[in-house]
């Protein structure tokens, strides 16, 4: 099962408690389902848990059953076409069947528990979410533009901060940030899914941190290797010109140790002195050797 399927299955484990919350969840389903019109109510889903919850939800919310139930595998279609049933459902939510556009009846979602139930129903019917290991995207899509605009305002009142877009005739409310997706999933009753998003984010951050550290270490190693090669070249040039004998004892000692241990880091090489010297002091001596190696002759040191 996909991550979105897992989320919907978790949401369907939420108990059907207070009548107001049951009706609010059903309201969310209706406003975000395939069809909610004066002639037909049609809910389409591929999620088995939602398919099992839906008839119970409508029975408890409206004391009504669906006229047509799904058969076989694949997409499951629930529909109501009897005019008296559709009229009763519209009446429960105070909807005007003759209106050109649907609107959210905010009296249905006045309480915090009802708002959470409403958004849960909306996600079950018209929502999707990407596997957080692949990316961060959660959305709710509906063909009812006024509804989407009003739900957007409702969610912002909840401090969920979604964004909005139009796509193929649908109005879409979406989240692209992992923390916002976590907040939404927690709000609608999917804390386990929210924790999975959080864990995926932490894993990505850790992997990114390790990669940056590895890249940084590799870059530093490259610089160290280049510096060591420059030092060795300078020392060999000084030897070829017979100028090593004229160097101060400290520089000759540094040159000898670098030749003997070409792969040592500065810290490792500094520890080989007797007594050991600081990394800064060694770096100064090696830079001096490189400078002298580039000159035509030592001159006055």
C-alpha positions in Angstrom: 0.0 0.0 0.0 1.1 3.5 -0.7 1.9 6.1 2.0 -1.3 7.9 1.1 -3.2 4.7 1.5 -1.6 4.1 4.9 -2.6 7.6 6.0 -6.2 7.1 4.9 -6.3 3.7 6.7 -5.0 5.4 9.9 -7.6 8.1 9.6 -10.3 5.5 9.2 -9.4 4.0 12.6 -10.6 7.2 14.3 -13.8 6.4 16.2 -17.1 7.7 15.1 -18.1 9.6 18.3 -20.2 12.7 18.6 -23.0 13.3 16.1 -21.7 16.8 15.2 -18.3 15.4 14.4 -19.8 12.5 12.3 -21.8 15.0 10.3 -18.8 17.2 9.9 -16.7 14.4 8.5 -19.5 13.4 6.1 -19.7 17.0 5.1 -16.0 17.0 4.2 -16.5 13.9 2.2 -19.4 15.4 0.2 -17.6 18.6 -0.6 -14.5 16.8 -1.8 -16.0 13.7 -3.4 -16.4 13.0 -7.1 -20.0 14.4 -7.3 -22.2 16.3 -4.9 -25.1 17.8 -6.9 -28.9 18.0 -6.6 -29.1 15.0 -8.9 -26.4 12.7 -7.6 -23.9 12.0 -4.8 -21.0 9.9 -6.0 -18.0 8.9 -3.9 -15.1 7.0 -5.6 -12.2 5.5 -3.7 -9.6 2.8 -4.0 -8.9 2.6 -0.3 -10.4 -0.4 1.4 -10.6 1.1 4.9 -12.4 4.2 3.6 -14.8 2.0 1.6 -15.7 0.2 4.8 -16.0 3.3 6.8 -18.2 5.3 4.3 -21.5 3.4 4.6 -21.3 3.4 8.4 -20.4 7.1 8.4 -23.5 8.0 6.2 -25.8 5.8 8.3 -24.8 7.5 11.5 -24.7 11.0 10.0 -28.0 10.9 8.0 -29.7 7.6 8.8 -29.4 6.9 5.1 -27.8 4.2 3.0 -26.3 4.4 -0.4 -28.4 3.4 -3.4 -25.5 1.7 -5.1 -22.6 -0.1 -3.5 -19.4 -1.1 -5.2 -18.8 -4.6 -6.6 -15.6 -6.4 -7.3 -12.0 -5.2 -7.1 -10.4 -1.9 -8.0 -12.1 1.5 -7.7 -15.1 1.4 -5.4 -18.1 3.7 -6.3 -20.8 4.6 -3.8 -23.7 6.6 -5.1 -27.1 8.1 -4.1 -29.5 9.1 -6.8 -32.9 9.0 -4.9 -34.0 12.7 -4.8 -35.5 12.5 -1.3 -32.2 11.2 0.1 -30.2 13.9 -1.6 -32.7 16.5 -0.4 -32.4 15.3 3.2 -28.6 15.5 3.0 -28.8 19.1 1.6 -31.2 20.0 4.3 -28.9 18.7 7.1 -26.2 21.2 5.9 -28.5 24.0 5.0 -27.5 23.8 1.4 -29.5 25.5 -1.3 -30.1 22.9 -4.0 -30.9 25.7 -6.5 -27.7 27.6 -5.9 -25.1 27.9 -8.7 -22.2 27.1 -6.4 -21.7 25.2 -3.2 -20.5 27.0 -0.1 -19.2 25.8 3.3 -21.7 26.1 6.1 -19.4 27.3 8.8 -22.0 26.5 11.5 -21.2 22.8 10.8 -17.5 23.3 11.6 -17.8 25.8 14.5 -16.2 23.5 17.1 -12.5 22.5 16.9 -13.3 18.8 17.0 -15.8 19.3 14.1 -13.2 21.2 12.0 -10.7 18.3 12.5 -13.4 15.8 11.5 -14.4 17.9 8.4 -10.8 18.1 7.2 -10.4 14.4 7.8 -13.4 13.7 5.6 -12.1 16.1 2.9 -8.8 14.3 2.8 -10.4 10.9 2.7 -12.5 11.9 -0.3 -10.2 14.3 -2.2 -6.8 14.2 -0.7 -3.4 12.7 -1.5 0.0 12.8 0.0 3.5 11.9 -1.4 5.7 9.4 0.3 7.9 11.6 2.5 11.0 9.6 1.5 10.5 10.9 -2.0 9.2 14.4 -1.4 6.8 16.6 0.5 3.4 17.3 -1.0 0.0 17.0 0.5 -3.1 18.3 -1.3 -6.9 18.5 -1.2 -8.7 18.9 -4.6 -12.3 19.8 -5.3 -14.3 20.9 -8.3 -16.1 23.5 -6.1 -14.1 26.6 -6.3 -16.0 28.6 -3.6 -15.6 25.6 -1.2 -11.9 25.5 -1.8 -11.5 29.2 -1.1 -13.5 29.0 2.1 -11.7 25.8 3.3 -8.4 27.7 2.6 -9.6 30.5 5.0 -10.7 27.9 7.5 -7.3 26.1 7.5 -5.5 29.4 7.8 -7.6 30.1 10.9 -6.2 26.8 12.2 -2.7 28.2 11.5 -2.0 25.4 9.0 -0.9 27.9 6.3 -1.6 26.0 3.0 -1.2 27.4 -0.5 -3.7 27.3 -3.3 -3.7 26.6 -7.1 -5.9 25.7 -10.0 -5.4 22.5 -11.9 -7.5 20.9 -14.7 -10.7 22.6 -13.5 -10.1 21.7 -9.9 -9.2 24.0 -7.0 -6.3 22.6 -5.0 -5.1 23.4 -1.5 -1.6 22.1 -0.9 1.4 21.9 1.4 5.0 21.6 0.3 6.8 21.9 3.7 7.3 18.8 5.9 6.4 20.6 9.1 3.1 21.9 7.6 2.2 18.4 6.5 3.0 17.1 10.0 0.7 19.7 11.4 -2.2 18.8 9.1 -1.9 15.1 9.6 -1.8 15.5 13.4 -4.8 17.8 13.2 -7.0 15.4 11.2 -6.0 12.4 13.4 -3.0 10.7 11.7 -0.2 11.1 14.3 1.6 8.0 13.2 1.8 9.3 9.6 2.9 12.7 10.9 5.7 10.9 12.9 6.8 9.1 9.7 7.1 12.4 7.9 9.2 13.7 10.7 11.4 10.7 10.7 11.9 10.9 6.9 12.9 14.5 7.3 15.4 13.7 10.1 16.8 10.9 8.0 17.2 13.2 5.0 18.8 15.9 7.1 21.2 13.4 8.6 22.1 12.0 5.2 22.6 15.5 3.9 24.8 16.4 6.8 26.9 13.3 6.4 27.3 14.0 2.6 28.3 17.6 3.3 30.8 16.5 5.9 32.2 13.9 3.5 32.4 16.4 0.7 34.1 18.9 3.0 36.6 16.4 4.3 37.3 15.3 0.7 37.9 19.0 -0.3 40.1 19.5 2.7 42.0 16.3 1.9 42.5 17.5 -1.7 43.9 20.8 -0.4 46.2 19.0 2.0 47.5 16.8 -0.7 48.1 19.7 -3.1 50.0 21.6 -0.3 52.1 18.5 0.6 53.0 18.1 -3.1 54.0 21.8 -3.4 56.2 21.4 -0.2 57.9 18.2 -1.6 58.6 19.9 -4.9 60.1 22.9 -3.2 62.3 20.8 -0.9 63.6 18.7 -3.9 64.4 21.9 -5.8 66.4 23.2 -2.8 68.3 19.9 -2.6 69.0 19.9 -6.4 70.4 23.4 -6.1 72.5 22.4 -3.1 70.9 25.1 -1.0 69.5 22.9 1.8 72.8 23.0 3.7 72.4 26.8 4.1 69.0 26.7 5.6 68.4 27.2 9.4 68.2 24.1 11.5 64.4 24.5 12.0 63.8 24.6 8.2 66.1 21.6 7.5 64.4 19.6 10.2 60.9 20.4 8.7 62.2 19.5 5.2 63.6 16.2 6.4 60.4 15.2 8.2 58.2 16.1 5.2 60.4 14.0 2.9 60.3 11.1 5.3 56.5 11.3 5.8 54.9 12.8 2.7 51.4 11.5 3.5 51.2 13.0 7.0 48.8 15.8 7.9 50.2 18.9 9.5 49.1 17.8 12.9 50.7 14.3 12.5 53.9 15.9 11.2 54.1 18.4 14.0 53.9 15.6 16.5 57.0 14.0 15.0 59.3 16.9 16.1 61.3 16.5 19.2 59.9 18.1 21.1 56.6 18.4 19.2 55.7 21.8 17.8 52.4 23.5 17.0 50.6 23.0 13.8 50.8 26.8 13.2 54.6 26.8 13.6 55.0 23.9 11.2 52.8 25.5 8.7 54.9 28.7 8.8 58.1 26.7 8.3 56.7 24.7 5.3 55.4 27.9 3.7 58.9 29.4 4.0 60.3 26.3 2.3 57.8 26.7 -0.6 58.7 30.3 -1.0 62.5 29.6 -1.0 62.0 26.7 -3.5 60.4 29.2 -5.9 63.3 31.6 -5.8 66.4 31.4 -8.0 68.7 31.3 -5.0 68.3 31.5 -1.3 70.0 34.9 -0.8 69.9 36.3 2.6 67.7 34.2 5.0 
